[in-house]
Amino acid sequence: MTDIDLRILRYFIAVAEELNFSKAALRLNISQPPLSFAIKQLEQALDLILFERNSRQVVLTNAGIRLYKEALFILGHANSLKHTLHHAEARPPIRIGFVGSMQYRNLAGLLTELKRQFPDLTFALTEANSSEIIHDTDRGNIDIGFTHANQIPVDIESQTLMSEPFLLCLPRNSPHARKKSLDLAALKHENFIFFSRSVSPAYYEMLLSMCVSAGFFPKANDEARHWLSITSMVSQNLGVSIVPSCMQHCGLPNLKFLPFKHTQRSVTDVIWSDKKEKELKQEIVDFAARFYASF
């Protein structure tokens, strides 16, 4: 079999499927004599009869049937190997880490535009919390990260992408839900659901400080690791919360979002390490900054 090349196997498959040398030659875009000669060479190399021929028909022998199955497998594997090797030479994907709330900041739109702007690149997404994204970016496991404002190691570059106000998040059956805006102090007797202190001390302290500035210390017995979990808990009448304005697009039922007076902002940063592919990462960051310029 070492003397048999893939070209002859393709010739054999064409004849085996057409059971007609003239039709097979036409399919292969060659003349019939070279095709007949190639099949004869194949039979001689294998010391087997692959086709029974007469003036009326061409029929596969048992050996021909077996070779047909093997030839399909060999050619299929060859094509798969070529595909695998080509991809091995391709650039690895740009690994993007994102906090869950980015889904409501048009992350899908950004990715669509990134693919148009950088058609030779592929992108792989990983959702995590800010501290995990920062850690993985520092270790080189994430190329570009979208995080909430957080303490950044000295070796990590960062740039603010956007800032947005917070909104009060209430169950729709709350007595305050019909109002157009609300003083935060009106909720001082409610159970507050806060962002987990262990996941994001900065967000926890920010929400707490807003309540304290409004003149009360919140009854905050519940914590969650994601903004979507917080809004889901509010949707199920488990309490109220203060959330970034993008969460009003989460699509959960039984929710009401109201503006209130405050000065704090929810800040989203893009982070990256410039240890390798510095120029490419900077291009992607600059494109993301332009995309979110009017957010």
LOZANU-838208 format. One record per residue (C-alpha): x, y, z; residue in three letters. Coordinates in steps of 0.02 Angstrom, whole numbers, plus 50000, padded with zeros to 5 digits. Layout:
<atoms>
XYZAla ...
</atoms>
This chain:
<atoms>
500005000050000Met 501495011550017Thr 501565013449827Asp 499755018749811Ile 499455037449814Asp 497855046549856Leu 497575051349675Arg 497355033049623Ile 496175030149769Leu 495115044749708Arg 495095036849535Tyr 494565020249611Phe 493155028249711Ile 492475036849556Ala 492415020549458Val 491685011249608Ala 490285023949624Glu 489925026049439Glu 490215007749389Leu 490635014849219Asn 492375019849162Phe 491755032949038Ser 490645041649168Lys 492025040649299Ala 493285048449178Ala 492055062449140Leu 491785065349326Arg 493665066149355Leu 493925077149203Asn 495195065249126Ile 495155053848974Ser 494695035548994Gln 496365027248947Pro 497365034949093Pro 495955030149211Leu 495935012149151Ser 497835011449165Phe 497785018449344Ala 496505005349399Ile 497564991549320Lys 499084998149415Gln 498074997749576Leu 497534979749548Glu 499334974649510Gln 499994983449665Ala 498724974449773Leu 498784958149675Asp 496884958249677Leu 495444959649552Ile 494394974649603Leu 493144975049459Phe 492294961649355Glu 492144968949180Arg 491204963549027Asn 490444972248877Ser 488854976348971Arg 489344981049149Gln 490674984249280Val 490424976049450Val 491434977449610Leu 492204961249675Thr 492174957449861Asn 493934964349873Ala 493374979849779Gly 491924982449901Ile 493124981350049Arg 494384993149967Leu 492995005549929Tyr 492575006850115Lys 494405008250162Glu 494755021250027Ala 493325032250089Leu 494045031450265Phe 495825035150206Ile 495315050150101Leu 494175056650239Gly 495585055450364His 496775064150243Ala 495565078650223Asn 495315079650411Ser 497185079650439Leu 497415093750314Lys 496075103950403His 496865100550573Thr 498605105450515Leu 497985121450435His 497125126450596His 498675122150696Ala 499585135550597Glu 498195148250622Ala 498265161750756Arg 497505156050922Pro 495885164650972Pro 495865180951069Ile 495225175851241Arg 493975188351311Ile 493425187951492Gly 491845197351539Phe 490745200651690Val 488965194651666Gly 488205212051656Ser 489175215251495Met 487815205151409Gln 486665220151442Tyr 487975232551381Arg 487875226051202Asn 489355214251213Leu 488595204351069Ala 488605220050960Gly 490415223451004Leu 490925205750956Leu 490015207050790Thr 490955222950750Glu 492615215750809Leu 492415201150689Lys 492095213350547Arg 493575224250594Gln 494755209450624Phe 494165195750503Pro 495745185450528Asp 495465183850715Leu 494335172550815Thr 493695176550989Phe 493375164851136Ala 492265170851279Leu 492365166951465Thr 491165173951595Glu 491885176851768Ala 491865189851906Asn 493055204651904Ser 494345197452023Ser 494435181251924Glu 494645190551760Ile 496025201451833Ile 496915186051900His 496785176551735Asp 497355191751635Thr 498865193451748Asp 499285175051720Arg 499065176351532Gly 497505165451523Asn 496425180151462Ile 496965192651330Asp 495625206051351Ile 494515207951505Gly 492945218051538Phe 492785221151724Thr 491965232351851His 493135245451924Ala 494315236152038Asn 496095236652102Gln 497245232151957Ile 498995224351974Pro 500435235251914Val 500795223751766Asp 499015225451696Ile 498475239751584Glu 496725246751607Ser 495595259551527Gln 493865265451577Thr 492595260751444Leu 491005268151516Met 490145273851673Ser 488295273151707Glu 487115278151847Pro 486325266051967Phe 484455262751977Leu 483345256252115Leu 482715238852075Cys 481025234452151Leu 479725220752130Pro 478345227152017Arg 477065224452156Asn 477995236252273Ser 476955251052333Pro 478315262452262His 478305254652089Ala 477095267252012Arg 478215281952050Lys 479345289751919Lys 480785292052042Ser 481105288252223Leu 482135293952371Asp 483265279952428Leu 482745283252608Ala 480985277552565Ala 481675259752560Leu 482535260152729Lys 481405246552799His 481615234952650Glu 482775219952639Asn 484225224652524Phe 485095211952414Ile 486895217352390Phe 488315212152278Phe 489385199452371Ser 490705207752479Arg 491915193352450Ser 491755194752260Val 491815213652247Ser 492185223252408Pro 492165239452306Ala 490385237052245Tyr 489775231352415Tyr 490515246752500Glu 489825258052362Met 488045251852384Leu 488205252752573Leu 488875270552567Ser 487395276252461Met 486195269952593Cys 487185277752735Val 487225294352641Ser 485325293152627Ala 485215292252816Gly 485015273852856Phe 486005257952876Phe 485205244852761Pro 484505228552818Lys 485565218352697Ala 485425200052739Asn 485635193152563Asp 487105193752444Glu 487375187152267Ala 488885185152153Arg 488105192051993His 486975206751952Trp 485805194951859Leu 485625184452017Ser 485205200252115Ile 483855205751993Thr 483175188051989Ser 483015187952178Met 482115204752173Val 480975197852037Ser 480495184052160Gln 480025196752295Asn 481525192952404Leu 482015211052426Gly 482585226852337Val 484265232252269Ser 485315245652187Ile 485955240152015Val 486855247551865Pro 485645255251741Ser 486085242151607Cys 485165229051711Met 483495236651662Gln 483765227051498His 483925210051584Cys 482175204751528Gly 481625197151694Leu 479775198851741Pro 479045207551893Asn 480365221251902Leu 480285240151913Lys 481815251351893Phe 481755268951964Leu 483025283151961Pro 483575291052125Phe 484755304952179Lys 486565299352199His 488305303552138Thr 489075286252123Gln 489335278151953Arg 489525260251896Ser 491175260051802Val 491685246951674Thr 493515244851630Asp 494405235551492Val 496025227351550Ile 497465218551460Trp 499255213351483Ser 500535220651363Asp 501795206651392Lys 501425199651218Lys 500495205351062Glu 500445222851136Lys 500015231550972Glu 498575219750930Leu 497815221051102Lys 497935239951095Gln 497025239950928Glu 495615229551001Ile 495515240651157Val 495465256451051Asp 494075249050943Phe 493065244251099Ala 493295261851168Ala 492605269451007Arg 491155257051008Phe 490645261951185Tyr 491005280451167Ala 489155284451153Ser 488515271151274Phe 
</atoms>
